[in-house]
Amino acid sequence: MASMSAANLDFKQIQSKLQDQFADLDPNDPSQWPTLPRNLLYIAVCAAVIAALWFAWLKNSDDELIAEKAREVQLRDEYQKKLVQAVNLDALRKQLEQVKQYVAQLEKQLPSRAEMDALLSDINQAGIGRSLQFELFRPGQVTIKEYYAELPIAIKVTGSYHDMGLFAADIANLSRIVTLSNLSLAPVASREDLLTMDGTAKTFRYLDPEEVALQKKAKGINP
C-alpha cells in the first residue's frame, strides 16, 4: 500500500513539473521556453512544414497526372489519324499522282516570259480570224503573284455579235490560259449590224528564275 502511494505521489510530481513547464509561456520568444514545450513546438513546426511540402508535391503530381492524361488523349488521336493514313496510303499516293498530273497539265497552259509575245499574237490572230477589227490592243502592267505573273490586255474590237461569240470561244480554246472579263457591248452608230466590245483579256505566265528569287527574297527565304 505504501509503495502505491509513493508511486501516485511521484506521478503527481512529474505531472506537476510538466504542467509547470507549460505555464506562463511567452509566445513572442519560444527560445526561452522550457525544454519540453520548446521541443514539442519544434516537432509541430517540422510536422507542419513536412505536411505543407507533402501537399505541394501531391498538387504538382496531380497537375502532372492531368497533363499526362491530356497528352495521352492527344497521342491516341494522332495515332488514329496516322493509322487511317497508313491504311489509305496507297489511295493517297494515287491521289497525289493525279494531282501532280493535273498540275503538270496546268503548267503546260502557262507560257514563259519568252513565249508571251507569241501568245499575244495568237490572241490578236483569233480576233482577225473572226473578221473583227481591233481598235485597241494594249498590254498593261504585269502583276507578280506568288507563283505566277498576270498580264492584263485592254481590248476593243468591232464586228458582228456572232463573230464576237466565236472570238470568245477561240480564246477559251487556246492552248494557254486566257480569260475575258469586264466585257461591255455597244452598237456602232453608223452600222446597225456591228457592235463594239470593250473588255480585258488576262493571260498568265511562269515566273522566271530571277522573279522567283525576288519573291523568295521578299519573303525572307534564302534562294
Number of C-alpha atoms within 10 A of each C-alpha: 6 7 8 9 10 11 12 12 12 12 12 12 12 12 11 11 11 14 10 12 15 15 11 8 15 11 9 7 8 14 10 11 18 15 12 12 16 17 13 11 14 13 12 12 12 12 12 12 12 12 12 12 12 12 12 12 12 12 12 12 12 12 12 12 12 12 12 12 12 12 12 12 12 12 12 12 12 12 12 12 12 13 12 11 13 12 11 11 13 11 12 13 11 11 12 12 12 12 12 12 12 11 12 11 11 12 15 14 18 21 20 18 14 11 12 18 11 12 19 16 10 17 19 17 14 19 22 14 14 18 16 22 15 16 13 14 16 13 15 13 10 14 12 17 11 11 11 16 19 17 19 20 20 18 19 20 21 23 21 18 16 10 17 21 12 15 21 15 12 16 21 14 11 14 13 20 19 20 14 17 12 10 12 12 15 11 16 13 10 7 9 9 11 18 20 21 21 19 17 21 21 17 23 24 24 22 21 13 10 9 16 17 15 13 18 14 12 10 9 9 10 8 10
